[in-house]
Amino acid sequence: MGRIGNIINRKGKQDAKKAKIFTKHARAIAVAAKDGGADPEYNAALKAAIDKAKADNMPNDNIDRAVAKGAGAGANENYETIVYEGYGPGGVAVIVETLTDNKNRTAGNVRYYFDKNGGNLGTSGCVSFMFDRKGQILVGAEDGVSEDELMEIALEAGAEDFIVEEDGYEVVTTPEDFQTVRDELAAKGYEFISADVKLIPQTTTELTDEEQLKFMNRLIDMLEDDDDVQNVAHNWEIAE
């Protein structure tokens, strides 16, 4: 199984937690609407948050309620973005991006998840230098998807790189060009396995010890189960 296949499997695992995923999306949408206004055409952060929610099949009613909450009734809720860095079992680098209204609660929880699974929370900057923030668009290798055509459209739209994998294609962009490239591919009818601006590791670490594998899986699960956690990035190379 290639890296794209692993991401598909991970998304399948998350599908069982739709209510929790929707809660995270609603929070991100509300904060974006509060910070930049309720019109996604004039609020890039809100448009990106709505696109991510729709990719996870979040109902439009839920999205509209989150926008309204951020623009109006929820204006008294104060969320802040806090990023935690640390090491998982076997020295795997982990970055946790959170959106929280209680940083003491979130910090305590995140530290507990690392400690419980053979890892340790580090200081700011201890692993972030090992990652690059990039736009990443994954397209599956379905029938009818032409590698040459997809590559040409992506690069003409402003993509930095185009990577062919055994089970699909990876389009890499700068964070600034991500939305333009994504919109152009969507307009041409392409469907995405995932499309997001995320932290991409420069190098990866492979785990072979069964106990470390168990702890690493559990660490990611515990982090993703926390409502305050928006994104988890790591450099764990999942064995094929």
C-alpha positions in Angstrom: 0.0 0.0 0.0 1.3 3.4 -1.0 1.2 6.7 1.0 -2.1 7.7 -0.6 -3.6 4.3 0.3 -2.6 4.9 3.9 -4.3 8.3 3.9 -7.5 6.7 2.4 -7.4 4.1 5.3 -6.9 6.9 7.8 -9.9 8.8 6.4 -11.9 5.6 6.6 -11.0 5.3 10.3 -12.1 8.9 10.8 -15.4 8.3 9.0 -16.5 6.4 12.1 -16.1 9.6 14.1 -18.1 11.9 11.9 -19.8 13.8 14.7 -16.4 14.6 16.2 -15.0 15.6 12.9 -18.0 17.9 12.3 -17.4 19.5 15.7 -13.8 20.4 14.7 -14.9 21.8 11.4 -17.7 23.8 13.0 -15.2 25.4 15.4 -12.7 26.3 12.6 -15.5 27.7 10.5 -16.9 29.8 13.3 -13.4 31.2 14.2 -12.7 32.1 10.6 -16.1 33.8 10.2 -15.5 35.7 13.4 -12.1 36.9 12.3 -12.7 37.7 8.7 -16.4 38.0 8.1 -19.2 35.6 6.9 -18.7 35.8 3.2 -16.2 33.1 2.0 -15.7 35.0 -1.3 -13.9 37.7 0.7 -12.5 35.5 3.5 -10.0 33.0 2.3 -9.6 31.3 5.6 -13.4 30.7 5.8 -13.5 29.4 2.2 -10.7 27.0 3.0 -12.5 25.8 6.2 -15.8 25.3 4.4 -14.0 23.4 1.6 -12.4 21.0 4.2 -15.8 20.5 5.9 -17.5 19.7 2.5 -14.8 17.3 1.7 -15.8 15.4 4.8 -19.4 15.5 3.8 -20.5 17.9 6.5 -24.1 19.0 5.8 -24.7 22.5 4.5 -27.0 23.2 7.4 -24.2 22.5 9.9 -21.9 24.7 7.9 -24.4 27.6 7.8 -25.0 27.4 11.5 -21.2 27.5 12.2 -20.8 30.6 10.0 -23.7 32.3 11.7 -22.4 31.4 15.1 -19.0 32.9 14.3 -20.4 36.0 12.7 -23.0 36.7 15.4 -24.1 34.8 18.5 -20.7 33.1 19.1 -18.7 36.3 19.1 -18.2 36.1 22.8 -16.3 32.8 22.5 -12.6 33.3 22.3 -10.5 30.6 20.7 -6.8 30.8 20.0 -4.5 28.7 17.9 -1.8 26.9 19.9 0.8 24.6 18.4 2.5 21.9 20.4 5.7 20.0 19.3 7.1 16.8 20.6 8.4 13.3 20.0 6.4 10.1 19.8 7.7 6.6 20.4 10.9 5.9 18.6 11.7 9.5 18.1 8.9 10.2 15.6 8.5 14.0 15.3 4.9 15.2 16.0 3.2 18.6 15.7 -0.2 19.2 17.1 -2.2 22.2 16.0 -5.1 23.1 18.3 -7.9 25.6 18.5 -8.9 26.1 22.1 -10.8 28.3 24.5 -8.9 26.8 27.5 -5.2 26.5 26.9 -4.5 25.0 30.3 -7.0 22.1 29.6 -5.5 21.6 26.2 -1.9 21.7 27.3 -2.6 19.2 30.0 -4.4 16.8 27.7 -1.8 16.9 25.0 1.0 16.3 27.5 -0.9 13.4 28.9 -1.4 11.8 25.4 2.4 12.0 24.8 3.4 10.7 28.2 0.8 7.8 28.1 2.3 6.6 24.8 6.0 6.6 25.2 6.6 10.1 23.9 7.4 13.5 25.3 6.2 17.0 24.7 9.0 19.4 23.7 9.6 23.1 23.4 8.4 25.3 20.6 10.6 24.8 17.6 12.0 21.4 18.6 10.7 19.6 15.5 9.0 22.2 13.3 12.2 22.8 11.4 11.8 19.2 10.1 8.6 20.1 8.2 7.6 22.4 5.4 4.1 24.0 5.1 2.7 23.1 1.7 -0.5 22.7 -0.1 -1.2 19.1 -0.8 -3.8 17.8 -3.2 -4.2 14.0 -3.6 -6.0 12.5 -6.6 -6.7 8.8 -6.9 -5.5 6.8 -9.9 -9.1 6.0 -11.1 -10.0 5.0 -14.6 -10.2 8.1 -16.8 -7.6 10.1 -14.9 -4.8 11.0 -17.3 -1.5 11.5 -15.6 -0.2 13.8 -18.4 -3.4 15.9 -18.4 -3.6 16.2 -14.6 0.1 17.2 -14.4 -0.3 19.8 -17.2 -3.4 21.5 -15.6 -1.8 21.4 -12.1 1.5 22.9 -13.2 -0.1 25.6 -15.4 -2.3 26.6 -12.4 0.8 27.2 -10.3 1.7 23.9 -8.7 5.3 23.5 -7.4 5.5 19.8 -7.9 3.7 16.7 -9.3 4.5 13.3 -7.8 3.3 10.0 -9.2 2.6 7.3 -6.7 1.4 3.7 -7.2 -2.2 4.5 -6.2 -2.6 8.1 -7.2 -1.1 11.5 -7.8 0.2 14.2 -5.4 0.0 17.9 -6.4 2.2 20.1 -4.2 1.8 23.9 -4.0 2.9 26.8 -1.9 0.3 27.7 0.8 -0.4 30.9 -1.2 -1.2 29.1 -4.5 -3.1 26.2 -2.9 -6.6 27.6 -3.3 -6.0 28.7 -7.0 -4.7 25.3 -7.9 -7.4 23.4 -6.0 -10.2 25.5 -7.6 -8.7 25.0 -11.1 -8.6 21.2 -10.7 -12.1 21.1 -9.2 -13.4 23.2 -12.1 -11.9 20.6 -14.5 -13.9 17.9 -12.7 -11.2 16.2 -10.6 -12.2 14.8 -7.2 -9.8 14.8 -4.3 -8.9 12.1 -1.8 -7.8 15.1 0.3 -6.9 18.7 -0.3 -5.3 20.9 2.4 -2.5 23.1 3.5 -0.5 20.9 5.8 2.9 20.3 7.3 4.9 17.9 5.1 7.9 16.1 6.7 11.3 16.6 5.0 12.4 13.1 6.2 10.6 10.2 7.8 11.1 7.7 10.6 10.1 4.1 10.3 9.0 2.1 13.4 9.5 -1.7 13.5 9.0 -2.5 17.2 5.5 -3.8 17.8 5.1 -1.9 21.1 6.2 1.4 19.5 3.8 0.8 16.6 0.9 0.2 19.1 1.8 3.4 21.0 2.2 5.5 17.9 -1.2 4.5 16.6 -2.8 5.1 20.0 -1.1 8.5 20.3 -2.6 9.7 17.0 -6.0 8.3 17.9 -6.0 10.0 21.3 -4.9 13.3 19.7 -7.5 13.1 16.9 -10.2 12.3 19.4 -9.7 15.5 21.3 -12.1 18.3 20.2 -9.4 20.9 20.7 -7.0 19.3 18.2 -7.4 20.5 14.6 -4.5 18.8 12.9 -1.8 16.3 13.7 1.4 16.2 11.6 4.2 13.6 12.0 7.1 12.1 10.2 6.2 8.5 10.8 6.8 6.4 7.7 3.9 3.9 7.8 5.3 0.5 6.4 3.6 -0.7 3.3 
